[in-house]
Amino acid sequence: MNANSIKPPASVSKIPAILGTGLNTEPLLTVEEVARYLRLQPGTVRGMARRGGLPVVKVGRRWRFKRSLIESWLRDNMKVQE
């Protein structure tokens, strides 16, 4: 039996299909990177994420942010001063 004839388990064969959807193609930002981008303190970003004010995903014990979601959040929540 050669290496080409060994088939991975069915669960492994589904991984490329999931990765191809674009869900994992955008790099995730850290709290510090989002704070720098928004010109806020990291503690402010954490508080906003904790209260549900910022779109966030938990990766293990760490919070990560998609830049595109942060930009959408900015557009949707930006108040124009008159």
Phi, psi and omega in degrees: 000124179262171185296333180286340182268354179275125180258137177287163176301157182302324181296326179288326182292343179277344184300312180300325179295320179292316181295331182284353183279353180093359181293326186248015184272337181270129178296146179267143179264151176273170176304316182296320179293319178294319178300316179297317181297317182270355182059050177235167173283146178305322178297325177294317178297316178299316180297317178297319179293318181299322181277357180087012181281336179239141176290124186218154173232141179265126177244100187067238178262001185257148174264138177227154185229140172271127182303319181298323178288324176295317179295320176297317179299318178300312180300317183287333187248003182285130178256126181274127178279132180260000000 
